[in-house]
Amino acid sequence: MRALRKIGREAGAELVEIAIPRPGDDEVLVHVHGASICGTDVHMLEWNEWADRRVGRVPMTFGHEVAGTVHSVGDEVHHVQPGAFVAAETHIACGHCSTCQTGRAHICENLRILGVDTDGAFAEYVVVPAQNAWVVGEGIDPDVASIMEPFGNAVHAAVGTGGGEDIATNSVAVIGCGPIGMFAVAVVRALGAFEVIAIEPNPYRRGKAAEMGADVLVDPAEVDPVEAVLGQTKGTGVEVVLEMSGNPAAIEQGTRMLARGGRMSLLGLPDSSVTLDLNEEVIFKEARLQGITGREMFRTWQQTTTLLSTGRVDVSPVITHRFPLERWQEAFDTTASGESGKVILVPSETVGST
């Protein structure tokens, strides 16, 4: 099969021919329909400091946001059959640590990630643990299934551990409107937010945020976003902040635009230290700051399926490009351009970009 692989611990990748992998006893072999490109994949292609520190072995196939058809299953797999169309949960949990045993497998102490710690999905076939193969329900387009993993990040950030009850009828700010931020705008709109404020310096992404349902668009390069949010909410602030950018200044601003007693979900990953006024903006406000990683296994997947299969959220505007695997460099360039939403690599057919 063809696979896009990191060959060495340096920038770049190669599309090569390798043997089709065989599933182990508790694994499934998936014939890939589509694999979307994530920021993590861009870091691995560029081989930045994070990749050099985090990725343990090369050569390896990377890519992790994937959906496809089960081709074969291991001897101990009985709940998923060949022919099933599945999306992959990419957090591979050990199942026996304290967090796994208390129902929090997505923050497993021994967590491995598909396409980072194991061979991934930029290929014609990929092996995943059978327990990570989520059977995609009816009414979900195959391309949409390939972005269910990052969409689940947006759902988990929006809902948090409290069930999302603080979203309905309240004001929400989404800071950073890359693809997951775009998804988040649509999710909080579907959950009944009174007003959705999207904060994003990139005009293309602000436009997409509006398309996904944002009521107010704020360009932080032109105006103070804290003043804009406080002005929009009559000085109260928003009840929920979803921080998707990872920008240290934006994180600090998020605490200042948060209403008293509000919740701030932190999904974006900063590349440097963040300074907060804990006294005024967190402690005296009784603000709730929650770190968000991945998706709850598998409550978030059920929520994701419901939102997509019922049509409460239409993510099609965020899926902006499709490329065949041999045009992988163009696909990555498009992802990094800032002029795209989700970009999908399609290994097994000839497609044009859209």
N, C-alpha and C positions, 0 to 999 in steps of 0.2 A: 504494500500500500504506500501511498504518498503521505509524508508527514513533514510538518514544518518544525525544525529542531534547532535548539541551541547546541552548537558543536563545541564551542570553547567558552571560556570565561572572559568574554569580550563582546563588544557591540556586534550586532548582526545576527542572522539566522540563515539556514539553508533548507530548501525543499528537497528532500531525499526520498529514496525508496528503502523501506524497511519491511521486515516480516510483520504480518498481521498478528497482533498479540493474542494469546489464549487466556480465557478467563480462568481464575482459580475456582476452588470449590464453592466459595460464597460470593462470586463476582459474576457480572454480566458483560458481554461484548456488545457494544452499541455501534451500529452503522450510522455515522454522523450525518444528520441532515444539515445542520448549521452550527457554527460556533462564533459567538460574537466577541469582539475585542474589548478588553478591559484596560484600565490604566495600569494595572499590574503587568499586563502583557507588554505594554509599551516600555515600562521600566526594565523588564527582562530583555527586550530587544535592544534597548540602549545600553544595558548592563551598567546601571548606575550603582551608587554605593549601597542602596538597599538590596538590589539583586545580588551583588557580590557577597554581601553579608548573609542574605537569607537563603539563597538557592544552594543546596548541598551538593548536587551532582550535575555534571554534564558529561556526555551529550544527553539531552532529554527533549521530548516533545512538550511544548508548552501550550497554553490555552485551557480555559476551564468553563466558560459559559456555553453550555452545549445542550442540544436536544437531538434525538435520533431514534431509530428503530432497533429494538433488541434483536441481535442476530443469533446469539447462542448464550446459554447460561451454564454455570458450574453445577456440579453434581448435587450440591446441597441447597440449590436455589429452587424453591417451589412456589413462591408467591408472584413471581414475574415470569412470563412466558415469552419465547421468541415471537416476534411480530408486534409486541407491545411498543407503543410510542412513548418515550420517556424523556424527562429533563433530569439533569444531574444536580443533586446537592453536592457542593464541592468541598464541604468540611467533612473530612474523614476522621471520625472519632474512634477512640480506643474501646469504649464501651465498659471499662472497668474502673476508671478513676472516680474520685468523689463527685466531680461535677456531672459526669455521665450518669452515675448511679442515682443522682438526685434530679434527673430530668433536664439537665442543662448541657447536653452533648455539644452544642455549638460553641461552647467555650471549654471544650475538653482540654485537660492538662497536657495531653500528648497529641494534640491536634496536628493532622497533616492536611495539605491542600492539594487537590487535583491540579495538575499542570504546574505545580511549584515543587512539591515533594514527590509526586508520582508522574508518570508520563500522562500528558494531557490530550486535548481535544482538537488541536489544529492538525487533523489527520482524517483519513477516511474511516478509521475505526478507533474506538477508545474503550478501555476496560475501566469499569467503575464497580465499587462494592454494590452488591444487590440491594442492600438497605438504603443506599443513596440514590437509587433509580426511582424517581417519582413518576408514576404513570399519569400522563397528561390527559385531563378530562376532555370530553367533547366540547366543541365550540371554541377551542383555542387553536389558532393558526400555527402551523409548524414553525414559522419564523418567530412568532411571538413566544413559542415554547423555548426557543433558544436564548431568550433574554429573561426568562422567569427567575433565574438566579439573581441578577442585579436588580430586577424589579422587586424581588423579595427583600433586598436590602432597604429599599425605599419603604416598603410596607412595615418592616420591623422598626425602622426609625420613626415612622409616623405613629405606629401603635404603641411602641415601647412595651414595658412590662405591665402597664396598667390597663391595657385593653383598648386604648385610644379614646376613652370616654371624654377626655379633655379636648378633643378635636371638634366635636359637633357643637355648632352655634358659636364657636369662638374664633378669634383671629390667630392666624398662623403665618410665621415668616419662614421662608425657605432661603437659606444663604448658600449660594453656589448652585447654578442650574446647568451643570453638565448632565449627561443622560440620567443619572440616578436622581438628581435634583428635579429634572423634568418629570420623571416618574412620580416623585414625591408630591409635586404640585397636583397632579391628577388624583393621587391617592387621598390627600386630605380634602380635596374637593368632593370626592365620592363619599368620604366619611362625614360630610356635612359641615365643613368649616364655613363660618360666616364670611370670612374675608381671607384671601390668600395673597400675601405680599412676597414677590420674588425679587431677590437681590442678586444681581449678576452684572459684571462689567462688560461681558461680551454681547454685542447687539444681536448676533445670530441666536445665541442661547436665550436671551431675553424674549426674542420673538417666539421661540419654541415654548418657553414658559407660558406666554400668553395663549398660545395655541392649546396648551394642556389645561388651561383654566385659571391662570393667575389673574387676579383683579387689579393689582397694582404692581408696576414694574419700577424698580429702583436701580439706577446705575451708580454704584458706590464710587466710581471715578469722578462723578460730576457733583454728587450731593453727599452729605453726611448721612449714612443709612440709619443711624440711631435717631437723628432728628427727623428723618423722613417717616420712620415707623411711629415715633411718638406723636408726630403731627397727625398722622393718619388715624391713630387710636385715641386722640384727645388726651394725650399725655399718660395714658395707662400702660401702654406697651402691649405686646402680643402674649397670649396665654401659652403658646407653644412656639419654640424656635427649633427648626431642623437645620443643623449646621453640616453642610455637605462639602464645604470648600477645603477645609484643613488649613486655611490661611490664619496665622496666629492673630493678626489684627481683627479679622472677621469674627473669630471665636470670642475675643474680648468684647467686641461690639454686640455680639449676640446676647451676652449676659446683661448688657445695659439696656437693650430693647425689650427684655423679657419682663413681663408683668410680675407683680408680687404673687408668690405662690405658684408661678408658672413652671413649665418643664422645658428643658433644652436637651435634645438628642444630639449626640456628637458622633457623627459617622466619618467626617473628613479627617485625614491623618496629617497633622502638622509636621513639617520637617525641621522645626526648631522649638525651643521652649516657648511656653505661653504664659503671660503675666495677667492675672485676674485680680480685681478688687474683691476678694472673698467677703470682706466685712459688709460692704454696701450692696454689692450686686448678687450675692449668693446667700450669706448667712442671715442678714437682716430681712431679706426678701423671702426667706424659706423657699428659695428656688431649688428645683430638683434637676441636677445635671446627670445624665445617663449616657455612658459609653455604649455604642452600638457596634456589634461586629456580626457580619453574616446574617443568618436567618435562624430563628428558633426551629429546632428539628423535633416535630415537623408541623408545629402549629402555624408558623408563617406560611408554609407551603399550602396549607388548606385555605388560609386567608387569601393568598395570592390566586389560587385556583378559582375561588369564589368571585373575586373582583374581575378576573379576566373572562371567565366562562359565562358570566351573567351579563357582560357588556357594561358593567358599572364603570370600568376604566378601559379606554381605548388607547393602547400604547403605539398604535401604528404610526402616528406622526413622528415618534422618536426613532423609529427604525428607518434610517435615511439612505443607507447604502448596502448593497450586496455585491460581493466580489467572488470570483472563483479562486480556489486556493493558489493557483499559479500567479495570481496578481496580488499576492500577500503584501508586497512592499507598498503598492498603491493604497491598499486597504489601511495599512498602518499610517501612512502619510495623511490619509483622509481623517483618520481618528485624531491625529495630533494637530490637525489644522485649526481646530476650533470652529469649523464650519460644517459640523456633522452632529448627528445624534449617535445612535448605535449603528455600528458597522459590522455586518455579518460575513464571515468567510464560509463559502459553500463548497465543500470538497468534491462532491461526486457528480457535479453537473457543470455545464458551461453556462455562465450567467454574465450579464452586463451589469455595471453599476447602475444604481437608481438614485 
